[in-house]
Amino acid sequence: MFFSESNLISAREACAGARQYAELRVSGGRLFWLATEPEDGFVSLWCFDGQRPERLNTGNSIRSRLNGYGGGAYAVTPEFVCWVSEDQCLWSMNLASGQRQLLVSDPDSTWGGLTPDPLRQRWIAVREKRGEQDLVAVDFLGRLTVLDDQFDFYGAPAVSQDGQQIAWTGWFYPHMPWDQSWVCLAELGSSGQPVNIAKAEPPGGGSVQQPQFVAQNLWVVSDHLGWWQPYRVARQGGELYWLPALSTNTDHANAPWQLAERHACPLPGGGWARVRYHRGMGELWLEQKGEIRQVASAYTDFRDLVVSGDDLYCVARRPDLSDTILRLNFFARQQAQPLFSAPAPLAGRSCVWPENIVLPPGGEHIHALQGFLYLPEQPVGKPPLILIAHGGPTSAAYATFNPQAQFWCQRGFAVAEVNYTGSTGFGRDFRQALAGQWGRADVADMFRMKGALAKAGLVDPGRVFIQGRSSGGYTALMAAVVTQGRLSGLASLYGVTDPFTLKAATHRFESGYLDWLLGEPGPEGDHWNARTPARLANQIACPALFFQGGRDPVVVPEQTLAMVKALRGAGQQAELVWFDQEGHGFRTVESQSKVLDELCQFYSGLARG
């Protein structure tokens, strides 16, 4: 132990988490947001009128399940709010009276990307029904109209302030929204239907997201020049033209796993507030009257930017604090003020800040590699290292509040979260470099980071572990295939073990994703077989610990059971911790803390030798 026993974070404390904030909206001079409770996952809707916050009585938890990841679960006008309930019904509420109304109840549908169209007293949404998506309008009485159905998938729409224009993004199977997508701009006719639709992909191909109007002008974020940067999309006849804004060569958004994310918003009187990702860190910048300045630099990630009056609001995060709703007067030079902060489980205790590690390109490495390193405050010698592969894999690790990293540091372990090839926030080329290389490029990067940390004398190269969730579990398993004694153990949390089985079972949104990640299966699946952990069990020499939910619809339980059986059949050490009532991602604090306790026992035993 490296801290006094009384000051150690328990597994339950590390997993209890804190309330999470998301989807800030402004309407009628009031601020709205969603808050997720850590104990039970209940999502409630809150409102702030400038005096006091109020939890609105929606009668049920709010959650979009569109594409499996949701987003845009509610929308608001000055008089009404509409939301998607946990069971995927559409509800509305009169904000003055609090009276609720069930708009649509359809067991075959999921919803997301809700957007108000107050001029026509209706809500615009993306609906998926029986394996097909469309863009629909639902009026205040629950009557539904299809607006567009030409795409396989849709992003959240945007309606101009005067109600005369609408824009949306869409993409076709087998692409993902960060790979290849389109933007549509249309007028709204007298019947409320889109007319004179102009459709375009970014010049030369690319990904476009987050459409929004400033007066009559449409703005988007596109990566067709290598980075997700802002563009104004102008219309001339039936053609769309892309006019770049002045911006840096950094990503101004991250991969759109969810609908209705907002990394930029216009400021009254001209100018913008924008998020940039630089060397893995989120930065908030204001652009006003020809001046560009960074604000709220004490925070490391920003989401859901909105403006009300002279104030900018956003959800901000940093390594030592849980989610915070910030308020910033963009005319004054004062510091950003925390408006609401969720209590952190580690209040009053020291917090290890992550070191931002960047390995430059050179030699065989075309791209730089970035990660976050957490080191014990009081190490005894060189600490053992836990390499963590984030999920996605087109996602990222962020320098935000991570109580589990604190848990490990207190117990003498170093933790490295690696933004391996394919991670978002480092430009299109870096993201696209994972195409056909999953299980290779990501694995090489995990060992590249491990080698650099060992060479710098920061960790013990003889005591290295690797773990990951979902797709990160696949990376961990494939890393163990090529260990050659370089790993002391691995942990897979509902990790992918058999891509063939996964492709047959996964949901529609990601049904073409594996072909992009792994390339063509090849004759009799030979190319995929060479990167299928379940078929390579005899090449995994280090001890393995698996965690699996009995109700997992993505990585079905049979995958993990077969993997454990194959390892044991090959004479390898493989342990399994089973959660009968859990699915893909463990929701209860009891399950999460059991995972951490089992991991601690597993790693500590192996680290002691």
C-alpha positions in Angstrom: 0.0 0.0 0.0 1.2 3.5 -0.8 -1.5 5.5 1.0 -2.9 5.1 4.5 -5.7 2.5 4.5 -8.2 5.1 5.7 -7.5 7.4 2.8 -7.7 4.7 0.1 -10.5 5.0 -2.4 -12.6 1.9 -2.2 -13.7 0.1 -5.4 -17.3 1.2 -4.7 -16.2 4.8 -4.4 -14.2 4.6 -7.6 -17.2 3.1 -9.4 -20.0 5.2 -7.9 -19.1 8.0 -10.2 -20.9 11.3 -10.1 -23.9 12.9 -11.8 -23.4 13.4 -15.5 -24.7 16.4 -17.4 -25.6 16.5 -21.1 -27.6 18.1 -23.9 -27.8 21.8 -22.7 -30.5 23.7 -24.4 -31.8 27.3 -24.1 -35.3 28.5 -24.7 -37.4 31.4 -23.4 -34.4 32.7 -21.4 -34.1 29.4 -19.5 -31.4 26.8 -19.5 -32.3 23.1 -19.7 -30.1 20.0 -19.4 -30.2 16.3 -18.7 -28.7 14.8 -15.6 -27.8 11.1 -15.2 -27.8 9.7 -11.7 -24.9 7.4 -11.1 -26.6 4.9 -8.8 -29.5 3.8 -11.0 -28.8 5.5 -14.4 -32.0 7.5 -14.2 -31.9 10.5 -16.6 -33.9 13.5 -15.5 -34.6 16.9 -17.1 -33.6 20.1 -15.3 -34.4 23.8 -15.9 -32.7 26.9 -14.6 -34.5 30.3 -14.8 -31.7 32.4 -13.5 -32.7 32.1 -9.9 -32.9 28.4 -8.9 -32.7 25.0 -10.7 -35.8 22.9 -10.9 -36.1 19.2 -11.8 -39.1 18.7 -14.2 -41.5 15.9 -13.4 -41.3 13.9 -16.7 -42.7 10.8 -14.9 -40.0 8.6 -16.5 -36.4 8.4 -17.3 -35.3 10.1 -20.6 -33.2 8.1 -23.0 -32.8 7.9 -26.8 -31.7 4.4 -28.0 -31.4 5.4 -31.6 -28.3 3.7 -33.1 -27.7 2.2 -29.7 -26.0 5.4 -28.5 -28.8 7.9 -28.6 -28.4 11.7 -28.6 -30.9 14.4 -29.0 -33.3 12.9 -26.5 -35.3 16.0 -25.9 -36.1 19.4 -27.5 -37.7 22.5 -26.0 -39.6 25.7 -27.0 -40.6 28.5 -24.6 -43.9 26.8 -23.9 -43.3 23.0 -24.4 -40.7 20.3 -24.0 -40.7 17.0 -25.9 -38.6 14.0 -24.9 -38.0 10.3 -25.6 -38.8 8.1 -22.6 -36.8 5.0 -21.5 -39.3 2.8 -23.3 -39.0 4.9 -26.5 -42.3 6.7 -26.4 -42.5 10.4 -27.3 -43.9 12.6 -24.6 -44.5 16.4 -24.3 -45.1 18.7 -21.4 -46.7 22.1 -21.0 -44.0 24.0 -19.1 -46.5 26.4 -17.5 -48.9 23.8 -16.2 -46.7 20.7 -16.0 -49.3 18.7 -17.8 -47.8 15.7 -19.7 -49.1 14.2 -23.0 -48.2 11.0 -24.6 -47.5 11.8 -28.3 -46.4 8.5 -29.9 -46.3 5.0 -28.5 -44.8 2.6 -31.0 -42.9 -0.5 -29.7 -41.2 -0.8 -33.1 -39.6 2.6 -33.1 -36.6 4.4 -31.6 -36.1 8.1 -31.6 -33.3 10.7 -31.5 -32.1 14.1 -32.8 -35.2 15.9 -31.5 -35.4 19.5 -32.8 -38.2 22.1 -32.3 -40.1 23.7 -35.2 -42.1 26.2 -33.2 -43.5 28.0 -36.3 -45.5 24.9 -37.2 -46.0 23.7 -33.6 -44.2 20.4 -34.2 -41.0 18.5 -33.4 -38.5 17.2 -36.0 -36.9 13.9 -35.2 -34.9 10.9 -36.6 -36.9 7.7 -36.3 -35.8 4.1 -36.8 -38.6 1.6 -37.4 -38.1 -2.0 -38.5 -34.5 -1.5 -39.6 -35.1 1.7 -41.6 -34.5 5.4 -40.6 -36.3 8.5 -41.7 -36.6 12.1 -40.9 -40.1 12.9 -39.5 -42.2 15.6 -38.0 -44.5 15.0 -35.0 -47.0 17.8 -34.3 -48.2 18.8 -30.8 -51.1 16.3 -31.1 -48.8 13.4 -32.0 -49.6 13.3 -35.7 -46.6 12.1 -37.7 -45.3 13.1 -41.2 -42.3 11.7 -43.0 -40.0 14.5 -44.3 -37.2 12.5 -45.9 -36.3 8.8 -46.3 -33.5 8.8 -48.9 -30.6 7.9 -46.5 -29.9 4.7 -44.5 -29.0 6.8 -41.4 -29.6 10.4 -40.3 -27.9 13.0 -38.1 -29.9 15.5 -36.0 -31.6 18.2 -38.2 -31.5 21.9 -37.8 -34.3 24.5 -38.5 -33.5 28.1 -39.2 -34.7 30.7 -36.7 -37.4 32.0 -39.0 -38.6 28.5 -39.7 -38.1 28.8 -43.5 -35.2 26.4 -43.9 -34.1 22.9 -42.7 -30.8 21.1 -42.9 -29.7 17.6 -42.0 -26.9 15.1 -42.5 -27.2 11.5 -43.7 -25.1 8.5 -44.7 -25.4 5.2 -46.4 -24.6 1.6 -45.4 -21.9 0.4 -44.9 -20.3 3.7 -43.9 -20.2 5.3 -40.4 -21.0 9.0 -40.0 -17.3 9.9 -39.4 -16.3 8.1 -42.6 -18.6 9.4 -45.4 -21.7 11.5 -45.0 -23.8 14.1 -46.8 -25.5 17.4 -46.0 -28.9 18.5 -47.2 -30.3 22.0 -47.3 -34.0 22.6 -48.2 -36.7 25.2 -47.9 -39.8 24.3 -45.9 -42.9 24.7 -48.0 -46.4 25.8 -47.0 -47.3 22.3 -46.1 -44.1 21.9 -43.9 -42.5 19.5 -46.3 -38.9 20.1 -47.5 -38.8 21.5 -51.0 -35.9 22.4 -53.4 -33.6 20.0 -51.6 -29.9 20.4 -52.4 -27.7 17.5 -51.4 -23.9 17.3 -51.4 -21.0 15.4 -49.8 -18.0 17.4 -48.8 -15.7 18.3 -51.7 -13.6 15.2 -52.5 -15.5 13.2 -49.9 -15.4 13.3 -46.1 -17.6 13.5 -43.1 -19.9 16.4 -42.2 -21.8 17.0 -39.0 -23.5 19.4 -36.6 -25.5 21.6 -39.0 -26.8 24.9 -37.5 -28.2 28.1 -38.9 -27.0 31.7 -38.2 -29.8 33.8 -39.5 -30.2 32.4 -43.1 -26.7 31.0 -43.3 -26.0 27.3 -42.8 -22.8 26.2 -40.9 -21.4 22.7 -40.6 -18.2 20.9 -39.4 -16.5 18.9 -42.2 -13.2 17.0 -42.3 -12.7 16.9 -46.1 -9.4 18.9 -45.8 -8.1 16.7 -43.1 -9.6 18.1 -39.9 -13.1 18.7 -38.6 -13.3 22.4 -39.3 -16.1 25.0 -39.6 -17.6 25.8 -43.0 -20.4 27.9 -44.2 -22.5 26.1 -46.8 -24.0 28.4 -49.4 -26.5 27.6 -52.0 -26.5 28.7 -55.6 -29.3 27.2 -57.6 -29.3 23.5 -56.8 -25.7 23.4 -55.9 -24.0 23.7 -52.5 -20.7 25.5 -52.0 -18.3 25.2 -49.1 -16.8 28.3 -47.7 -14.1 27.7 -45.0 -13.8 29.8 -41.9 -10.5 30.8 -40.5 -9.4 28.0 -38.2 -6.5 25.9 -37.1 -5.5 22.5 -38.2 -7.2 20.8 -35.3 -10.4 18.9 -34.9 -13.3 21.1 -33.9 -15.5 18.2 -33.0 -15.2 14.5 -32.2 -16.6 11.4 -33.8 -20.5 11.6 -33.9 -21.4 8.5 -32.1 -24.4 10.4 -30.7 -26.9 12.7 -32.4 -27.2 16.5 -31.6 -23.7 17.1 -30.2 -22.7 20.7 -30.3 -19.1 21.8 -30.2 -19.7 25.4 -31.5 -22.3 28.1 -31.2 -22.6 31.6 -32.6 -22.3 34.6 -30.4 -24.8 37.6 -30.6 -23.3 40.5 -32.5 -21.1 38.2 -34.5 -18.4 35.7 -33.7 -18.3 32.1 -32.4 -17.5 30.0 -29.4 -15.7 26.8 -30.6 -14.1 23.7 -29.2 -10.8 22.5 -30.5 -8.9 19.3 -29.7 -5.2 19.8 -29.5 -2.8 17.0 -28.5 -5.7 15.1 -27.0 -6.9 18.1 -24.9 -10.2 20.0 -25.4 -9.8 23.8 -25.6 -12.6 26.5 -25.6 -12.0 29.5 -27.9 -14.0 32.7 -28.5 -13.8 34.5 -31.8 -15.0 38.1 -31.6 -14.4 41.2 -33.7 -11.2 39.7 -35.2 -9.8 38.6 -31.9 -9.4 34.9 -31.0 -8.8 34.0 -27.3 -8.8 30.8 -25.3 -11.0 30.8 -22.2 -11.6 28.4 -19.3 -8.2 26.9 -19.7 -8.4 25.1 -16.4 -10.8 22.6 -18.0 -9.8 19.9 -20.5 -13.1 19.0 -22.4 -16.2 21.0 -23.4 -19.5 19.9 -24.8 -23.0 21.2 -25.5 -22.3 24.9 -26.1 -25.3 27.3 -25.9 -25.8 31.0 -25.5 -28.5 32.9 -23.5 -28.2 36.7 -23.4 -24.6 37.7 -22.8 -23.7 34.3 -21.3 -22.2 31.2 -22.8 -23.0 27.9 -21.1 -21.4 24.5 -21.6 -20.6 21.2 -20.0 -17.0 21.3 -18.9 -14.7 18.6 -17.5 -11.3 18.3 -15.9 -9.2 15.6 -14.2 -10.1 16.5 -10.6 -13.8 17.5 -11.0 -16.9 15.7 -12.2 -19.2 17.3 -14.7 -19.6 21.1 -14.4 -22.0 23.4 -16.1 -20.0 26.6 -16.8 -21.3 30.1 -17.3 -19.1 32.6 -19.1 -19.9 36.2 -20.0 -18.3 36.5 -23.4 -18.1 40.3 -23.3 -16.3 40.4 -20.0 -12.8 39.2 -19.3 -13.8 37.5 -16.1 -13.2 33.8 -15.3 -15.7 31.2 -16.2 -18.0 30.5 -13.3 -19.2 27.0 -12.3 -22.9 27.2 -12.3 -23.6 23.6 -11.2 -21.1 20.9 -10.3 -21.9 17.3 -9.5 -20.3 16.3 -6.1 -17.2 14.2 -6.7 -16.7 11.0 -4.8 -13.1 11.9 -4.1 -13.8 15.3 -2.4 -11.1 16.2 0.0 -8.6 13.7 -1.3 -5.5 14.3 -3.4 -5.9 13.7 -7.1 -3.2 12.5 -9.6 -3.3 14.6 -12.7 -2.5 12.8 -16.0 0.6 13.6 -17.9 0.0 14.3 -21.5 2.4 12.0 -23.4 3.0 12.7 -27.1 5.4 10.4 -29.0 6.5 12.2 -32.2 6.4 10.6 -35.6 9.6 9.2 -37.0 11.1 6.1 -38.6 8.4 3.5 -39.2 5.8 5.7 -37.3 4.0 8.1 -39.7 1.9 9.7 -37.0 2.5 11.0 -33.6 0.9 9.0 -30.7 -0.8 10.6 -27.7 -1.9 9.2 -24.4 -2.5 10.1 -20.7 -0.2 8.7 -18.0 -1.2 8.5 -14.4 1.7 7.8 -12.0 1.5 6.9 -8.3 2.4 9.8 -6.1 4.5 7.6 -3.8 6.0 4.8 -5.9 8.3 2.2 -4.5 10.7 1.6 -7.4 9.3 1.5 -10.9 5.6 0.9 -10.8 3.7 -1.8 -12.7 1.8 -0.5 -15.7 -1.8 -0.9 -16.8 -2.3 -0.1 -20.5 -5.9 0.8 -21.2 -7.4 0.6 -24.7 -10.5 2.7 -25.0 -13.6 1.4 -26.7 -15.1 2.4 -30.0 -12.5 2.0 -31.5 -13.2 5.2 -33.3 -13.5 7.1 -30.0 -10.9 8.6 -27.6 -9.5 8.8 -24.1 -9.9 12.3 -22.5 -8.1 14.0 -19.6 -11.3 14.1 -17.5 -12.3 12.9 -14.1 -11.3 9.2 -13.8 -11.7 7.9 -10.3 -10.7 4.4 -11.4 -7.3 5.7 -12.5 -7.0 7.3 -9.0 -7.8 3.8 -7.5 -5.0 2.2 -9.3 -2.4 5.0 -8.6 -3.2 4.7 -4.9 -2.3 1.0 -5.0 1.0 1.6 -6.7 0.1 1.1 -10.4 0.7 3.4 -13.3 -2.1 3.8 -15.8 -1.7 4.7 -19.5 -4.7 5.5 -21.6 -3.6 5.4 -25.2 -5.2 7.2 -28.1 -4.1 4.6 -30.6 -4.4 4.8 -34.4 -8.1 5.4 -35.3 -8.8 7.6 -32.3 -10.8 10.7 -32.9 -9.4 14.2 -32.2 -6.2 13.8 -34.3 -7.4 14.5 -37.8 -9.0 12.4 -40.6 -5.8 10.7 -41.7 -5.1 9.3 -38.2 -8.7 8.2 -37.8 -8.8 6.5 -41.3 -5.5 4.8 -40.8 -7.3 2.1 -38.8 -9.2 1.0 -41.9 -8.4 -2.7 -42.4 -5.8 -2.6 -39.6 -7.8 -3.3 -36.5 -5.9 -5.7 -34.3 -2.6 -4.5 -35.8 -2.2 -0.7 -35.8 -3.9 -0.3 -32.4 -1.9 -3.2 -30.9 1.4 -1.7 -32.2 0.5 1.6 -30.7 -0.2 0.1 -27.3 3.3 -1.5 -27.3 4.8 1.7 -28.7 3.6 3.6 -25.7 4.7 0.9 -23.3 8.1 0.9 -24.8 8.5 4.7 -24.6 7.4 4.7 -20.9 9.8 1.9 -20.0 12.7 3.5 -21.9 12.1 6.7 -19.9 12.3 4.7 -16.7 8.8 5.6 -15.7 7.4 2.0 -15.4 8.6 -1.5 -14.9 8.7 -3.2 -18.3 8.5 -6.6 -16.6 5.1 -5.9 -15.1 2.8 -4.7 -17.8 -1.0 -5.4 -18.0 -3.5 -4.5 -20.7 -7.2 -4.1 -20.4 -10.2 -2.9 -22.5 -13.9 -2.8 -22.8 -15.9 -4.0 -25.8 -13.6 -3.1 -28.8 -10.9 -2.3 -26.3 -11.1 -5.9 -25.1 -10.4 -7.0 -28.6 -7.3 -4.9 -28.7 -6.2 -6.3 -25.4 -6.7 -9.9 -26.6 -4.9 -9.3 -29.9 -2.0 -7.6 -28.0 -1.7 -10.8 -25.9 -1.5 -12.8 -29.1 1.8 -11.1 -30.0 3.1 -10.7 -26.4 6.3 -12.8 -26.7 6.6 -12.3 -22.9 5.8 -8.6 -23.0 2.6 -8.8 -21.0 2.0 -10.1 -17.5 -1.7 -10.4 -17.9 -4.8 -9.1 -19.7 -8.4 -8.2 -18.8 -11.3 -8.2 -21.2 -14.5 -6.5 -20.2 -17.2 -7.8 -22.6 -14.6 -7.7 -25.3 -14.9 -8.9 -28.9 -13.5 -12.3 -29.3 -15.0 -13.4 -32.6 -15.7 -10.8 -35.3 -17.7 -13.3 -37.4 -20.2 -13.8 -34.5 -20.3 -10.1 -33.7 -21.2 -9.1 -37.3 -24.1 -11.5 -37.3 -25.4 -10.2 -33.9 -24.6 -6.5 -33.8 -27.1 -3.7 -34.3 -27.7 -2.0 -37.7 -25.7 1.1 -37.0 -22.5 -0.8 -36.8 -23.4 -3.7 -39.1 -20.9 -2.5 -41.8 -18.2 -1.3 -39.3 -16.3 -4.5 -39.0 -15.7 -4.7 -42.8 -14.1 -1.3 -42.5 -12.0 -2.2 -39.5 -10.8 -5.6 -40.7 -11.1 -5.4 -44.4 -12.6 -8.1 -46.6 -12.8 -11.5 -44.8 -10.9 -13.1 -47.7 -11.2 -16.7 -49.0 -13.1 -18.8 -46.4 -12.6 -15.9 -44.0 -8.8 -16.4 -43.8 -8.1 -12.7 -43.3 -10.5 -12.4 -40.4 -9.4 -15.7 -38.9 -5.9 -14.4 -38.5 -7.3 -11.6 -36.3 -9.9 -13.6 -34.4 -8.8 -14.2 -30.8 -11.1 -17.2 -30.3 -9.1 -19.0 -33.0 -5.7 -17.9 -31.6 -6.1 -19.0 -28.0 -3.0 -21.2 -28.2 -0.9 -18.1 -28.9 -2.0 -16.2 -25.8 0.5 -17.1 -23.0 -0.3 -14.6 -20.3 -3.1 -15.1 -17.7 -6.5 -13.7 -18.7 -9.5 -12.4 -16.8 -12.8 -12.0 -18.5 -16.0 -10.1 -17.4 -19.3 -10.9 -19.2 -22.9 -9.9 -18.8 -25.5 -12.7 -19.4 -27.8 -10.3 -21.3 -25.2 -8.7 -23.6 -26.8 -8.3 -27.1 -23.6 -7.0 -28.7 -20.8 -9.3 -27.5 -23.1 -12.2 -26.9 -22.2 -14.4 -23.9 -21.4 -17.4 -26.1 -18.4 -15.4 -27.4 -16.7 -15.0 -24.1 -17.6 -18.5 -22.9 -16.1 -20.0 -26.1 -13.0 -17.8 -25.6 -12.5 -19.0 -22.0 -13.0 -22.6 -23.0 -10.5 -22.3 -25.8 -7.8 -20.8 -23.6 -8.3 -23.4 -20.9 -8.2 -26.1 -23.6 -4.9 -24.7 -24.7 -3.6 -25.0 -21.1 -3.7 -21.3 -20.5 -4.9 -19.5 -17.3 -8.4 -18.0 -17.9 -10.8 -16.7 -15.3 -14.4 -15.6 -15.8 -16.5 -13.3 -13.7 -20.2 -13.5 -14.7 -23.0 -11.1 -14.2 -26.3 -12.8 -15.0 -28.4 -9.6 -15.2 -25.9 -7.2 -17.0 -25.7 -6.4 -20.6 -23.1 -4.6 -22.8 -21.6 -2.3 -20.2 -22.3 -2.9 -16.5 -24.8 -0.4 -15.1 -25.0 -1.2 -11.4 -22.4 0.1 -8.9 -22.3 -3.4 -7.3 -21.2 -4.9 -10.6 -18.7 -2.2 -11.4 -17.1 -2.4 -8.0 -16.9 -6.2 -8.2 -15.0 -5.8 -11.5 -12.5 -3.4 -9.9 -12.1 -5.6 -6.8 -11.5 -8.7 -9.0 -9.0 -6.8 -11.2 -7.1 -5.5 -8.2 -6.7 -9.1 -6.8 -5.8 -10.3 -10.3 -3.2 -7.6 -11.1 -1.7 -7.5 -7.6 -1.1 -11.2 -7.4 0.6 -11.2 -10.8 2.6 -8.0 -10.0 4.0 -9.6 -6.8 5.1 -12.6 -8.9 
